Amino acid sequence: MRFIKAQHRGRALWITFDRPEKLNVLHAEDLSELRDVITGLAPGVQAIVLTGAGQVAFSAGMNIEAFVGLTPARAHALIGDLAQVMRAIRHSPVVTVAAVNGYCLGAAFELALACDLRVVTPTASLGCPRSKSACRRSSTRPCCQPSSGSARRVKWSSPAISTTLTSCRPPASPTWSPSRGSSPRRKGARQIRA
Protein backbone atom coordinates (compact mmCIF):
# COMPACT_ATOMS: atom_id res chain seq x y z
CA MET A 1 0.00 0.00 0.00
CA ARG A 2 1.50 3.29 -1.09
CA PHE A 3 0.04 5.69 1.46
CA ILE A 4 -1.18 3.33 4.16
CA LYS A 5 1.07 1.77 6.79
CA ALA A 6 0.17 -1.32 8.80
CA GLN A 7 2.17 -2.25 11.87
CA HIS A 8 1.67 -4.51 14.87
CA ARG A 9 1.86 -2.88 18.30
CA GLY A 10 1.34 -5.51 20.95
CA ARG A 11 -1.90 -7.31 20.18
CA ALA A 12 -3.25 -4.50 17.98
CA LEU A 13 -2.81 -3.89 14.27
CA TRP A 14 -2.41 -0.15 13.66
CA ILE A 15 -3.38 1.02 10.18
CA THR A 16 -2.21 4.57 9.50
CA PHE A 17 -3.30 6.68 6.54
CA ASP A 18 0.10 8.21 5.85
CA ARG A 19 0.10 11.21 3.58
CA PRO A 20 -0.30 14.16 5.96
CA GLU A 21 0.70 16.76 3.36
CA LYS A 22 -2.44 15.76 1.39
CA LEU A 23 -4.70 15.33 4.46
CA ASN A 24 -4.20 11.52 4.35
CA VAL A 25 -6.52 11.08 1.38
CA LEU A 26 -7.43 7.53 0.39
CA HIS A 27 -6.31 6.18 -2.98
CA ALA A 28 -8.32 3.76 -5.10
CA GLU A 29 -5.22 1.60 -5.68
CA ASP A 30 -4.86 0.97 -1.93
CA LEU A 31 -8.44 -0.14 -1.20
CA SER A 32 -8.13 -3.83 -2.12
CA GLU A 33 -4.86 -4.15 -0.19
CA LEU A 34 -6.43 -2.39 2.81
CA ARG A 35 -9.30 -4.90 2.71
CA ASP A 36 -6.81 -7.78 2.53
CA VAL A 37 -4.90 -6.46 5.57
CA ILE A 38 -8.13 -6.19 7.57
CA THR A 39 -9.38 -9.66 6.61
CA GLY A 40 -6.02 -11.44 6.80
CA LEU A 41 -5.21 -10.85 10.44
CA ALA A 42 -2.28 -12.62 12.04
CA PRO A 43 -3.04 -14.96 14.95
CA GLY A 44 -3.11 -13.12 18.26
CA VAL A 45 -4.35 -9.80 16.90
CA GLN A 46 -7.20 -8.61 19.13
CA ALA A 47 -7.87 -5.13 17.74
CA ILE A 48 -7.51 -3.00 14.63
CA VAL A 49 -6.87 0.72 15.10
CA LEU A 50 -7.33 3.05 12.12
CA THR A 51 -5.70 6.47 12.39
CA GLY A 52 -4.20 9.28 10.34
CA ALA A 53 -0.62 10.55 10.32
CA GLY A 54 -0.10 14.02 11.75
CA GLN A 55 -2.51 16.22 13.69
CA VAL A 56 -4.47 17.84 10.84
CA ALA A 57 -6.49 14.92 9.47
CA PHE A 58 -7.58 11.36 10.11
CA SER A 59 -8.38 11.40 6.38
CA ALA A 60 -10.12 13.81 4.04
CA GLY A 61 -11.72 10.88 2.19
CA MET A 62 -11.07 9.70 -1.34
CA ASN A 63 -8.48 11.46 -3.44
CA ILE A 64 -10.50 13.63 -5.84
CA GLU A 65 -8.10 12.76 -8.66
CA ALA A 66 -9.70 9.29 -8.60
CA PHE A 67 -12.92 10.86 -9.93
CA VAL A 68 -11.38 12.62 -12.94
CA GLY A 69 -12.51 10.93 -16.15
CA LEU A 70 -14.33 8.22 -14.24
CA THR A 71 -16.43 5.99 -16.49
CA PRO A 72 -19.63 4.43 -15.14
CA ALA A 73 -17.96 1.00 -15.05
CA ARG A 74 -14.92 2.31 -13.15
CA ALA A 75 -17.18 4.26 -10.76
CA HIS A 76 -19.08 1.06 -10.00
CA ALA A 77 -15.80 -0.78 -9.36
CA LEU A 78 -14.50 2.02 -7.09
CA ILE A 79 -17.70 2.04 -5.04
CA GLY A 80 -17.52 -1.76 -4.84
CA ASP A 81 -13.92 -1.67 -3.60
CA LEU A 82 -14.86 0.88 -0.93
CA ALA A 83 -17.89 -1.20 0.09
CA GLN A 84 -15.66 -4.27 0.51
CA VAL A 85 -13.39 -2.34 2.89
CA MET A 86 -16.43 -1.19 4.92
CA ARG A 87 -17.78 -4.73 5.01
CA ALA A 88 -14.37 -6.08 6.14
CA ILE A 89 -14.31 -3.57 9.00
CA ARG A 90 -17.92 -4.25 10.06
CA HIS A 91 -17.47 -8.03 9.98
CA SER A 92 -13.99 -8.14 11.50
CA PRO A 93 -13.69 -10.79 14.23
CA VAL A 94 -11.74 -8.32 16.39
CA VAL A 95 -12.59 -4.92 17.82
CA THR A 96 -12.12 -2.08 15.33
CA VAL A 97 -11.31 1.43 16.52
CA ALA A 98 -11.12 4.70 14.58
CA ALA A 99 -8.71 7.07 16.35
CA VAL A 100 -9.89 10.31 14.76
CA ASN A 101 -7.72 13.40 14.84
CA GLY A 102 -8.56 16.43 12.69
CA TYR A 103 -10.62 16.11 9.51
CA CYS A 104 -12.58 12.91 8.95
CA LEU A 105 -14.59 13.40 5.78
CA GLY A 106 -16.44 11.47 3.09
CA ALA A 107 -15.21 7.90 2.69
CA ALA A 108 -13.04 8.26 5.81
CA PHE A 109 -16.16 9.22 7.79
CA GLU A 110 -17.81 6.04 6.50
CA LEU A 111 -14.74 4.04 7.58
CA ALA A 112 -14.96 5.57 11.06
CA LEU A 113 -18.69 4.78 11.28
CA ALA A 114 -18.03 1.19 10.23
CA CYS A 115 -15.69 0.72 13.22
CA ASP A 116 -16.94 -0.60 16.56
CA LEU A 117 -15.53 2.40 18.47
CA ARG A 118 -14.48 5.92 17.58
CA VAL A 119 -12.09 7.87 19.77
CA VAL A 120 -12.27 11.50 18.70
CA THR A 121 -10.07 14.48 19.60
CA PRO A 122 -11.80 17.75 20.56
CA THR A 123 -10.57 19.38 17.34
CA ALA A 124 -11.94 16.67 15.01
CA SER A 125 -14.33 17.61 12.19
CA LEU A 126 -16.48 14.75 10.91
CA GLY A 127 -18.91 14.66 8.03
CA CYS A 128 -19.85 13.91 4.45
CA PRO A 129 -19.24 17.07 2.40
CA ARG A 130 -21.32 15.83 -0.52
CA SER A 131 -24.31 15.12 1.71
CA LYS A 132 -26.20 17.29 4.16
CA SER A 133 -27.35 14.39 6.29
CA ALA A 134 -25.34 12.76 9.04
CA CYS A 135 -26.04 9.32 7.62
CA ARG A 136 -26.03 8.75 3.90
CA ARG A 137 -26.56 5.69 1.82
CA SER A 138 -23.33 3.92 1.02
CA SER A 139 -22.94 1.46 -1.81
CA THR A 140 -24.36 -1.42 0.22
CA ARG A 141 -26.41 0.06 3.07
CA PRO A 142 -26.13 2.97 5.44
CA CYS A 143 -22.84 2.71 7.34
CA CYS A 144 -24.53 3.58 10.53
CA GLN A 145 -26.92 0.64 10.27
CA PRO A 146 -25.81 -1.93 12.83
CA SER A 147 -24.24 -5.17 11.75
CA SER A 148 -24.90 -6.82 15.12
CA GLY A 149 -28.02 -5.00 16.36
CA SER A 150 -26.38 -2.92 19.06
CA ALA A 151 -25.75 0.81 18.95
CA ARG A 152 -22.16 1.73 18.22
CA ARG A 153 -20.53 4.17 20.63
CA VAL A 154 -18.80 7.44 19.99
CA LYS A 155 -16.18 8.25 22.59
CA TRP A 156 -15.25 11.91 22.75
CA SER A 157 -11.75 12.21 24.12
CA SER A 158 -12.39 15.49 25.91
CA PRO A 159 -13.09 14.99 29.64
CA ALA A 160 -16.47 13.63 30.71
CA ILE A 161 -18.03 13.48 27.25
CA SER A 162 -19.22 10.06 26.20
CA THR A 163 -22.33 9.60 24.11
CA THR A 164 -23.94 7.25 21.65
CA LEU A 165 -25.09 8.08 18.18
CA THR A 166 -28.64 7.37 19.32
CA SER A 167 -28.76 10.36 21.67
CA CYS A 168 -29.34 13.89 20.47
CA ARG A 169 -27.08 15.68 22.96
CA PRO A 170 -23.95 14.83 24.87
CA PRO A 171 -24.23 14.63 28.66
CA ALA A 172 -23.55 17.75 30.71
CA SER A 173 -19.85 18.50 30.87
CA PRO A 174 -17.67 21.32 32.14
CA THR A 175 -15.96 21.41 28.73
CA TRP A 176 -19.13 21.94 26.69
CA SER A 177 -22.27 23.97 27.00
CA PRO A 178 -24.85 25.17 24.47
CA SER A 179 -24.06 28.79 25.36
CA ARG A 180 -20.50 28.38 24.08
CA GLY A 181 -21.81 27.53 20.63
CA SER A 182 -19.21 24.86 19.97
CA SER A 183 -21.29 21.73 20.12
CA PRO A 184 -19.35 18.53 19.47
CA ARG A 185 -22.50 17.27 17.73
CA ARG A 186 -24.56 18.72 14.90
CA LYS A 187 -27.55 20.76 16.01
CA GLY A 188 -30.83 19.00 15.40
CA ALA A 189 -29.19 15.61 14.97
CA ARG A 190 -31.73 12.91 14.31
CA GLN A 191 -31.63 9.58 16.00
CA ILE A 192 -29.10 7.41 14.26
CA ARG A 193 -28.83 3.74 14.93
CA ALA A 194 -25.18 2.82 14.61
N, C-alpha and C positions, 0 to 999 in steps of 0.2 A: 504494500500500500504506500503510495507516494507521500501523502500528507496526513497519514494516520499512523500513530505508533501504538503498539500493543506490548505491554510488559507485565510480568508477574511480580507482585509485591505481596509477599506472604501467601495467603490463600485467596487473594483477589487478583483478577485480571484487570489492569487499568488500560483503557483505550482512550488515547488522547488525540483530539483533532489538532494537528500541529502545523498550522500556517498562520501564526498570529498577525503577520503583516497584512493578511487578506481576511481578517476576522474569522479564521478557521473554517472557511467555506468547505462544503462537501463537494467531492468530485465524482462524477458518474462512474469513472473508471475504478474507483475504490469501493463501490457499493457491494459488489459480489464478494470481494475479499473480506470486507467488514462482516458480511453475513457469515462467511465461512469461519472467521475467527470466533464469532459469537456461538455458532453451533458446534464447533469442533473444540470444545473445552478440554484441557488436560485434566487427568484425574487429580482430585484434591482441590480444585478450584471451587470456592463456595460463594463467590460474588463477582459481578462484573461492574466496574465503575467507568462511566463515560464522562469525560471532561474535556475542556478546551485549554490549549496552551496560552499562557499570558493572563492578564487581568481584564482585558477589554471584551472578550467574547468567548462564550462556550462554543457557539458556531452561529454564523449569520445565515445558515441554510445552504441550499444548493448554489453552486457557482453559476452565476447568470450566463456565463459563456456557454454552458451546456445547453441553453435554450436557443442559441443563435442557429438559424437554419434547421431547426428541428422538424423532421417529417412526422406525419401522424404515426407511422410505424415505430420510429425511434422514440417518440414521446410515450407511446404505450409501453415500450421496453423499459424506458427510464422509470416510469411510474411503477412498473412491475418489480424492478430491481429494488426500489425504495420500499415497496410494500413487503418484499421478502425480508429486508433488514428489520422492519417494524415487527413482522411476525416472529422472526428469530428472537428479538428482545422479549416480546410478550410471552412466548412459549419457552423461554430459557428455563432449565431446571434449577438454576441458581438465582439468588437475589440480584436484581439489576438496579443500579443507582445512577442517576444523572446528577453530577456535581456541577451545578450551573453557576458560572461566574460571568458577569457582563451580558452581552446580547445573546439571546437564544431565540432565533427567528425561523419561521417557515418550516422546512423539513427537520431542522434541529429541534424545534419546538415539538414536532410530532415524535421525534426520537425520545425526548425527555418525557413526554406523556406516556409513551409505551413502557417506560421503566416502572419498576415496582415503587421506587422511592425517588424523590427529587430533593436535593439539598441545595438551597438557593441563597446566594449572597444578598445582602440588602441593596446592592447596586444593580442587580440583575434586571434585564428588560426582556420579557417573554411575550411572544405573540406570533400571529400569522399575518404578515403585512398585506397579503393579497386577499385577505378575508377580514370582515368586520366582526365575525363571531369568534368566541373563545374556543369553540369546538367546530371544526369543519370536517367535511367528509373526505377521508383519505381514499386511496385507490381500492381499499378492501372494505373498510367500515370506519366509523369514527374512531380515532385513536383513543379517545377517552371512554370508549365503551369497554366495560370490564371483560377480561378474558377468563376470570375465575369467579365473578359474581360479587366481589368485595370492592369497596371504594378504595381507590389508591390514595395515598397520603402525600401532601406537599409539606415539606419541612422547611420553614423559613429559618435561616441561620441566625437572624438577629434574635436577641434574648426574648424569651417568653412568647414567641409567636410560633404556633403550630396549629395548622388548620387542615381540613380536608377540602377537596374540590366540591364536596356536596354542600358546604356551608357558604353563606353569602358574605360573611364578614369574619375577619380574624378575631380571636378573643382579645379582650382588653389587655393592653400592654403599655408600659411606660415609654416604649420607643415609637408608638404609633397612636395617633388619634385623628378622628375625622377633621378636627379643626386645623391640623397641620397641612391638610390637603395632599399628603403624599402617601396615599393608600397603597399597600403592597398588592392589592387586588383591584381589578377593574370595577368601577362603580356600576351598580345595577347588574352584577354578574348573576346569570341564571344558574339554577341547580345543574350541576354537571356530574354525571355518574362516571367515575374514573375506573 
